[in-house]
């Protein structure tokens, strides 16, 4: 018995007719949905060059790991830094048709591509920082804090003024250090989060007494009744280096000076 065959042109016509009636041929309706790319796969696709950067932030929240892309734009000739405009775009790997947040900033040229992913406010969610100024030692960063309720990052301006910040999760302290010379003159700061804001609890400074005076002065200020108040001052002769040990002691917020007679 001879099998009947349907000519190819007739088969195409039948399929076309079905599509025109709004019907999807079974062969096409059974195609699987494309699998979304992972955050790591998206990161590997991003351009990394003099004007582009990218990194991941595992927020630890309901949106999980997100992609941050960074694009450096034009220079700002009128800005104090003479820096460059920068755009941050935040991407959800599950929905890549548009960014879920766009942030803008300005930074000095040499600071571009320096980022930090850290729990800056010790709430269990990861935040991110981006350097906006790179000096000989003092480096300054902007930090965006993750808000789990809104699903967005929020800039914390107070952190932008802390040089070379270190986030101590165990003590829940933010330690800053800005060096002023090879003799390790400079300012140490210790911040803590109070009512959702970073507050400077102690400021330690070492400086030369005068341009032609080799004496070093160590001062310590503690926050008392809402204000930084000097609680210690000591002078050290040139070459003694005595301020190194004393400054280290005051680096512990539980230290409040030696008791009299000790």
C-alpha positions in Angstrom: 0.0 0.0 0.0 1.5 3.3 -1.0 1.8 5.9 1.7 0.3 9.3 1.1 2.6 12.3 1.5 1.8 15.9 2.0 3.7 18.2 -0.3 6.1 20.6 1.5 4.4 23.7 0.1 1.0 22.4 1.4 2.4 21.7 4.9 3.8 25.3 5.1 0.5 26.7 4.0 -1.4 24.8 6.7 1.0 26.0 9.4 0.7 29.6 8.1 -3.1 29.3 8.2 -3.0 28.1 11.8 -0.7 31.0 12.8 -3.1 33.5 11.1 -5.9 32.2 13.3 -3.9 32.9 16.4 -3.0 29.2 16.9 0.6 28.3 17.8 1.8 25.0 16.2 2.6 22.4 18.8 6.3 22.2 17.8 6.7 26.0 18.6 4.5 26.1 21.7 6.7 23.5 23.4 9.9 25.6 23.2 11.3 26.1 26.7 11.7 29.6 28.1 15.3 30.9 28.0 17.1 30.4 31.3 18.2 33.7 32.9 21.9 34.2 33.2 23.6 34.1 36.6 25.0 37.3 38.1 28.5 35.9 37.5 27.8 35.3 33.8 26.5 38.8 33.4 29.6 40.2 35.1 31.9 38.3 32.7 30.1 39.9 29.8 30.7 43.5 31.0 33.4 45.7 29.4 36.3 46.5 31.8 38.5 49.3 30.6 39.5 52.9 31.3 35.9 54.1 31.4 33.9 51.0 32.4 33.9 48.8 35.5 31.6 46.2 37.1 31.3 44.2 40.2 28.8 42.1 42.2 27.1 42.8 45.5 25.6 39.8 47.4 23.1 41.9 49.3 22.1 39.0 51.5 18.4 40.0 51.1 15.5 38.9 48.9 17.1 40.1 45.7 20.3 38.2 46.4 23.3 39.0 44.3 23.1 42.1 42.1 25.4 43.5 39.4 26.7 47.1 39.5 28.1 48.6 36.3 30.1 51.8 36.4 30.6 54.2 33.5 32.9 57.2 33.6 31.7 60.2 31.7 33.0 63.7 30.9 35.3 65.7 33.1 33.8 68.4 35.2 36.0 71.5 34.7 34.1 73.5 37.3 34.2 71.0 40.1 36.5 71.3 43.1 38.2 68.0 42.2 38.3 68.6 38.4 37.1 65.1 38.4 34.8 63.0 36.2 31.1 62.3 36.3 30.3 58.7 37.0 27.1 56.7 36.6 26.4 53.6 38.6 23.7 51.2 37.3 22.2 48.4 39.5 21.0 45.3 37.7 18.8 42.4 38.8 20.0 39.3 36.9 16.4 38.1 36.8 15.2 41.2 35.0 17.9 42.7 32.7 15.6 44.9 30.5 16.4 47.9 32.6 18.4 48.8 35.7 16.5 48.8 39.0 18.5 51.9 40.2 20.8 54.5 38.7 23.1 56.6 40.8 25.4 59.5 39.8 28.6 60.8 41.4 31.9 62.5 40.7 35.4 61.3 41.4 39.0 62.1 40.9 40.7 60.4 37.9 43.0 58.0 39.7 40.2 56.7 42.0 38.3 55.0 39.2 37.8 51.2 39.4 38.5 51.0 43.2 35.5 49.5 44.9 34.7 47.8 48.2 31.9 45.4 49.1 31.3 45.3 52.9 28.5 45.4 55.5 29.2 49.1 56.3 26.4 49.5 58.9 26.6 46.0 60.4 23.0 45.2 59.7 23.6 41.9 58.0 23.2 43.2 54.4 26.1 43.9 52.1 26.8 47.5 51.0 29.3 48.9 48.6 31.8 51.7 48.5 33.6 53.4 45.6 36.7 55.5 46.0 36.2 59.2 45.0 39.7 60.6 45.9 43.1 59.0 45.9 45.9 60.8 47.7 49.4 59.8 48.8 47.8 58.0 51.7 44.5 59.7 52.5 41.9 58.0 50.4 38.2 58.8 50.5 35.2 56.7 49.6 31.5 57.0 49.1 29.4 54.2 50.5 26.0 53.2 49.4 24.0 51.4 52.1 21.5 48.7 51.1 17.9 49.3 52.1 16.2 45.9 52.2 12.7 47.5 52.4 13.0 49.6 49.3 15.4 47.3 47.4 17.8 50.2 46.7 21.1 51.6 47.8 21.3 54.9 49.7 24.3 57.1 49.9 25.6 57.8 53.4 27.4 61.3 53.2 29.1 61.1 56.6 31.2 58.1 55.5 32.6 60.1 52.6 34.7 62.2 55.0 36.4 59.2 56.6 39.9 58.6 55.2 40.8 55.0 54.4 37.9 53.5 56.4 38.1 50.1 58.0 34.9 48.4 59.1 35.4 46.4 62.3 32.4 44.0 62.4 33.3 42.6 65.8 33.3 45.9 67.6 30.9 47.6 65.1 33.3 50.5 64.7 34.5 52.4 61.6 38.1 53.4 61.9 39.7 56.1 59.8 43.3 57.2 59.3 44.6 60.2 57.4 48.4 60.5 57.4 50.0 63.9 57.0 53.7 63.1 56.8 56.4 60.5 56.9 56.6 60.9 60.7 53.0 59.5 60.9 51.4 62.7 61.9 47.8 62.7 61.2 44.3 62.0 62.4 42.6 58.7 63.6 38.9 58.6 63.9 36.5 56.1 65.4 32.8 56.2 64.3 29.9 54.1 65.5 26.3 53.9 64.2 23.9 55.8 66.5 20.2 55.9 65.6 21.0 54.9 62.0 23.8 57.4 61.5 27.6 57.1 61.7 28.8 59.3 64.6 32.4 60.2 65.4 33.0 58.9 69.0 36.8 59.7 69.2 39.3 61.8 67.3 43.0 61.4 67.8 45.5 63.8 66.2 49.2 64.1 66.2 50.8 67.3 64.7 54.0 69.4 64.9 53.8 72.3 67.3 55.3 74.7 64.8 57.1 74.9 61.5 60.5 75.2 63.2 59.6 73.4 66.4 60.2 69.6 66.3 57.8 69.0 69.3 54.9 66.7 68.5 51.5 67.3 70.1 49.0 64.4 70.7 45.4 65.4 71.4 42.3 63.2 72.0 38.7 64.2 71.7 35.8 62.2 72.9 32.1 62.7 72.3 30.6 64.1 75.4 27.0 65.4 75.6 26.8 65.3 71.8 30.0 67.2 71.2 33.7 66.3 70.6 35.5 67.5 73.6 39.3 67.4 74.3 40.1 64.9 77.1 43.8 64.5 76.6 46.8 66.5 75.4 50.5 65.7 75.6 53.7 67.1 74.0 56.6 64.9 73.0 60.2 66.2 72.1 61.5 65.7 68.6 62.9 62.2 68.0 61.3 60.7 71.1 58.5 58.8 69.3 56.6 58.6 72.5 53.3 59.5 70.9 53.2 56.2 69.0 52.5 54.1 72.1 50.1 56.6 73.6 48.1 56.9 70.4 47.8 53.2 70.2 46.3 53.1 73.7 43.6 55.6 72.8 42.7 53.5 69.8 40.6 51.4 72.2 37.3 53.2 73.0 37.4 51.5 76.4 40.6 53.3 77.3 40.3 56.7 79.0 43.8 57.4 80.2 46.0 56.2 83.0 44.7 56.7 86.5 46.7 59.1 88.7 49.4 57.3 90.5 49.4 54.3 88.3 
